[in-house]
């Protein structure tokens, strides 16, 4: 939800545009972010880090070990297939 709101706040985009149209394949240098957009991105990052900091003290649960082992064996072909 926050990501969609952030995308909508970037100048030149609207919420009705498909995500694929936001991806450009041109070799032109990207436009610089406007100051308000950069500030909002920093705020969102800070809130995310603050929200998940208490989880650093939490122990792993049973399925975490499976996820870690599975992530170690991932490559591009399995990522696309999964």
C-alpha positions in Angstrom: 0.0 0.0 0.0 2.8 2.4 0.9 4.7 1.5 -2.2 1.7 2.3 -4.4 1.3 5.6 -2.6 5.0 6.4 -3.1 4.8 5.6 -6.8 1.8 7.9 -7.1 3.8 10.7 -5.5 6.5 10.5 -8.1 6.0 13.3 -10.7 4.8 12.0 -14.1 3.1 8.9 -12.8 -0.4 8.1 -11.9 -1.9 5.2 -10.0 -3.7 4.0 -13.2 -0.5 3.4 -15.1 0.5 -0.2 -15.3 3.8 -1.0 -13.4 5.4 -2.2 -16.7 5.0 1.2 -18.2 7.0 2.7 -15.3 10.1 0.6 -16.3 12.1 2.3 -18.9 14.7 0.7 -21.2 16.2 3.8 -22.6 19.8 4.7 -22.1 19.0 8.3 -21.1 20.2 9.2 -17.7 17.5 9.0 -15.1 15.8 12.2 -13.9 16.9 13.3 -10.5 14.4 12.9 -7.7 12.6 16.0 -6.5 13.4 17.1 -3.0 9.9 16.1 -1.5 10.1 12.7 -3.1 13.6 12.1 -1.7 12.4 13.2 1.8 9.4 10.9 1.7 11.6 8.0 0.7 13.9 8.7 3.6 11.0 8.9 6.0 9.5 5.6 4.8 12.9 3.9 5.1 13.4 5.3 8.6 9.9 4.2 9.7 10.5 0.7 8.3 13.9 0.4 10.1 12.4 1.7 13.4 9.4 -0.7 13.1 11.5 -3.8 12.5 14.4 -3.1 14.9 12.8 -5.0 17.8 12.7 -8.1 15.6 16.5 -8.3 15.6 16.4 -9.6 19.2 13.9 -12.3 18.3 15.0 -15.9 17.8 14.3 -17.9 14.7 11.2 -20.1 14.5 11.1 -23.5 12.9 10.3 -22.4 9.4 13.0 -19.8 9.3 15.7 -22.5 9.1 14.0 -23.9 6.0 13.8 -20.5 4.4 17.5 -19.8 5.0 18.6 -23.1 3.6 16.3 -22.7 0.6 17.7 -19.2 -0.1 21.2 -20.5 -0.1 20.4 -22.8 -3.0 18.6 -20.3 -5.2 19.8 -19.3 -8.6 18.1 -17.4 -11.4 16.4 -20.5 -13.0 14.8 -21.6 -9.7 13.8 -18.1 -8.9 12.0 -17.7 -12.3 10.4 -21.2 -11.9 9.2 -20.6 -8.3 
